[in-house]
């Protein structure tokens, strides 16, 4: 008879399959369009097991968002930029915001669905909220280094700056219709993505960079 410890890897593997299957379903169909039996079939588990782990479809959706947030935030917080000049360090961070969405085609639709969900639901504390302070501190450190070196304006509000940077870089993926219409570019094309990746970083950096006469 297997012990609980011996069963743990199997449970982790089951949860991983569940999250990945749910991630695909939610990104394609949205929260309202997903059927739990389809998620269960894709993950190779029973619908009853999903309810056992997550309680409801909404609970599973929140778990998917939590997994995405943890991965995104961990990557950003873990970027090695301390040895880079402040402007280069900041551009690296801004480009990574964009690249995470570019490299994961499901992320934009999941983020868009998550925005609607969080706007209308009281959700429990999650990994995004827990990890946000570390990301704010990382940006604050770059801004302070830039102010000390004379590259950046002093006293830039790191929270407001981070919120602006996240919106400007990632809205290309979460609001494709408006961005395509206003920018006159195909948001799914290499040309469109390369143009916005460069322009958004330049635009954000221009707001904090000191101009030397």
C-alpha positions as CSV (number, residue, x, y, z in Angstrom):
1,X,0.0,0.0,0.0
2,X,1.4,3.4,-1.1
3,X,2.0,6.0,1.5
4,X,0.8,9.6,1.2
5,X,4.4,10.7,0.5
6,X,4.7,8.1,-2.3
7,X,1.4,9.3,-3.8
8,X,2.4,13.0,-3.8
9,X,4.3,13.0,-7.2
10,X,1.2,11.4,-8.8
11,X,-1.0,14.1,-7.3
12,X,1.3,16.9,-8.5
13,X,1.3,15.4,-12.0
14,X,-2.5,15.2,-12.0
15,X,-2.8,18.8,-10.9
16,X,-0.3,19.9,-13.5
17,X,-2.4,18.1,-16.2
18,X,-5.6,19.7,-14.9
19,X,-4.2,23.2,-14.9
20,X,-2.8,22.9,-18.4
21,X,-6.0,21.5,-19.8
22,X,-8.1,24.1,-18.0
23,X,-5.7,26.8,-19.2
24,X,-6.3,25.8,-22.8
25,X,-10.0,25.6,-22.4
26,X,-10.4,28.9,-20.6
27,X,-8.2,30.7,-23.1
28,X,-10.3,29.4,-26.0
29,X,-13.8,29.6,-24.6
30,X,-13.7,32.0,-21.6
31,X,-15.0,31.2,-18.2
32,X,-18.7,31.0,-19.2
33,X,-18.0,28.8,-22.2
34,X,-16.0,26.1,-20.5
35,X,-17.6,22.8,-19.6
36,X,-16.0,20.8,-16.7
37,X,-16.5,17.5,-18.5
38,X,-14.4,18.7,-21.4
39,X,-11.6,19.8,-19.0
40,X,-11.8,16.5,-17.2
41,X,-11.6,14.6,-20.5
42,X,-8.6,16.7,-21.8
43,X,-6.8,16.1,-18.5
44,X,-7.6,12.4,-18.3
45,X,-9.4,12.7,-14.9
46,X,-13.0,12.6,-13.7
47,X,-15.2,15.7,-13.3
48,X,-15.7,14.7,-9.7
49,X,-11.9,14.9,-9.0
50,X,-11.9,18.5,-10.3
51,X,-14.7,19.5,-8.0
52,X,-12.8,17.7,-5.2
53,X,-9.7,19.8,-5.8
54,X,-11.2,23.1,-6.7
55,X,-14.8,23.1,-5.6
56,X,-16.3,24.8,-8.7
57,X,-15.5,26.0,-12.2
58,X,-14.7,29.4,-10.8
59,X,-12.3,27.8,-8.3
60,X,-10.5,26.1,-11.1
61,X,-10.3,29.3,-13.1
62,X,-8.8,31.2,-10.1
63,X,-6.2,28.4,-9.8
64,X,-5.3,28.8,-13.5
65,X,-4.9,32.6,-13.0
66,X,-2.8,32.0,-9.9
67,X,-0.5,29.6,-11.8
68,X,-0.1,32.1,-14.6
69,X,0.6,35.0,-12.2
70,X,3.2,33.0,-10.2
71,X,5.1,32.1,-13.4
72,X,5.0,35.6,-14.8
73,X,5.9,37.4,-11.6
74,X,8.7,34.9,-10.7
75,X,10.3,35.4,-14.1
76,X,10.2,39.2,-13.8
77,X,11.4,39.2,-10.2
78,X,14.2,36.8,-11.1
79,X,15.6,38.7,-14.1
80,X,19.3,39.4,-13.6
81,X,19.6,43.2,-14.3
82,X,21.6,44.5,-11.3
83,X,24.8,44.6,-13.3
84,X,23.2,46.5,-16.2
85,X,23.2,50.2,-16.6
86,X,19.8,51.6,-15.4
87,X,18.4,52.4,-18.9
88,X,19.4,49.0,-20.2
89,X,18.0,47.3,-17.0
90,X,14.7,49.0,-17.4
91,X,14.5,48.2,-21.1
92,X,15.2,44.6,-20.3
93,X,12.3,44.5,-17.8
94,X,9.9,46.3,-20.2
95,X,10.8,44.0,-23.1
96,X,10.2,41.0,-20.9
97,X,6.7,42.2,-20.0
98,X,6.0,42.1,-23.8
99,X,7.9,38.9,-24.5
100,X,6.0,36.8,-21.9
101,X,2.8,37.5,-23.8
102,X,4.4,37.1,-27.2
103,X,5.9,33.7,-26.3
104,X,2.7,32.4,-24.7
105,X,-0.2,32.7,-27.1
106,X,-2.8,31.8,-24.4
107,X,-1.7,34.5,-22.0
108,X,-3.5,37.4,-23.6
109,X,-6.9,35.9,-23.7
110,X,-6.5,34.5,-20.1
111,X,-5.5,37.9,-18.8
112,X,-8.4,39.5,-20.6
113,X,-10.8,37.0,-19.0
114,X,-9.1,37.4,-15.7
115,X,-9.6,41.2,-15.8
116,X,-13.4,40.8,-16.2
117,X,-13.5,38.1,-13.4
118,X,-11.6,40.2,-10.9
119,X,-13.7,43.3,-11.7
120,X,-16.9,41.5,-10.7
121,X,-15.7,39.0,-7.9
122,X,-14.1,39.2,-4.5
123,X,-11.2,36.8,-4.9
124,X,-9.0,35.4,-2.1
125,X,-5.5,36.5,-1.6
126,X,-3.4,35.1,-4.5
127,X,0.1,34.9,-5.8
128,X,-0.1,38.1,-7.8
129,X,-0.9,40.1,-4.7
130,X,1.8,38.2,-2.7
131,X,4.6,38.8,-5.3
132,X,3.7,42.3,-6.4
133,X,5.8,44.0,-3.6
134,X,8.9,42.2,-4.8
135,X,8.4,43.4,-8.3
136,X,7.7,46.9,-7.2
137,X,10.9,46.9,-5.2
138,X,12.8,45.7,-8.2
139,X,11.5,48.5,-10.3
140,X,12.1,51.0,-7.5
141,X,15.7,49.9,-7.3
142,X,16.3,50.5,-11.0
143,X,14.6,53.9,-10.8
144,X,16.8,54.8,-7.8
145,X,20.0,53.7,-9.5
146,X,19.0,55.7,-12.6
147,X,18.3,58.8,-10.5
148,X,21.6,58.5,-8.7
149,X,23.5,58.1,-12.0
150,X,21.7,61.1,-13.6
151,X,19.9,58.9,-16.2
152,X,16.4,59.1,-14.7
153,X,14.3,61.8,-13.2
154,X,14.3,61.8,-9.4
155,X,11.3,60.8,-7.3
156,X,9.5,58.7,-9.9
157,X,6.7,56.9,-8.2
158,X,7.6,53.2,-8.7
159,X,4.1,51.9,-8.3
160,X,2.5,54.3,-10.8
161,X,5.4,53.7,-13.2
162,X,5.1,49.9,-13.0
163,X,1.3,50.0,-13.5
164,X,1.8,52.2,-16.6
165,X,4.5,50.1,-18.0
166,X,2.5,46.9,-17.6
167,X,-0.5,48.4,-19.3
168,X,1.3,50.0,-22.2
169,X,3.4,46.9,-23.0
170,X,0.8,44.1,-22.6
171,X,-2.4,45.9,-23.9
172,X,-1.2,44.9,-27.3
173,X,-2.3,41.3,-26.4
174,X,-5.2,42.0,-24.1
175,X,-7.0,44.6,-26.2
176,X,-6.1,43.5,-29.8
177,X,-9.1,45.1,-31.5
178,X,-8.4,48.6,-30.2
179,X,-4.7,48.4,-30.6
180,X,-4.9,47.2,-34.2
181,X,-7.4,49.9,-35.1
182,X,-5.5,52.7,-33.5
183,X,-2.0,51.7,-34.4
184,X,-2.9,50.5,-37.9
185,X,-0.9,47.3,-37.3
186,X,-1.7,43.6,-37.2
187,X,-1.3,42.6,-33.6
188,X,-0.5,39.0,-34.6
189,X,2.2,39.9,-37.2
190,X,5.9,39.9,-36.6
191,X,6.1,43.5,-37.9
192,X,3.3,44.6,-35.6
193,X,4.8,43.0,-32.6
194,X,8.3,44.2,-33.2
195,X,7.1,47.7,-33.8
196,X,5.1,47.8,-30.6
197,X,7.8,46.1,-28.5
198,X,10.3,48.8,-29.5
199,X,7.9,51.7,-29.4
200,X,6.3,50.9,-26.1
201,X,9.7,50.6,-24.3
202,X,11.0,53.9,-26.0
203,X,7.8,55.7,-25.0
204,X,7.9,54.5,-21.3
205,X,11.6,55.3,-21.0
206,X,11.2,58.8,-22.5
207,X,8.9,59.6,-19.6
208,X,11.6,59.1,-16.9
209,X,14.8,59.9,-18.8
210,X,16.6,63.1,-18.0
211,X,17.5,65.2,-21.0
212,X,21.0,66.5,-20.8
213,X,21.6,69.8,-22.6
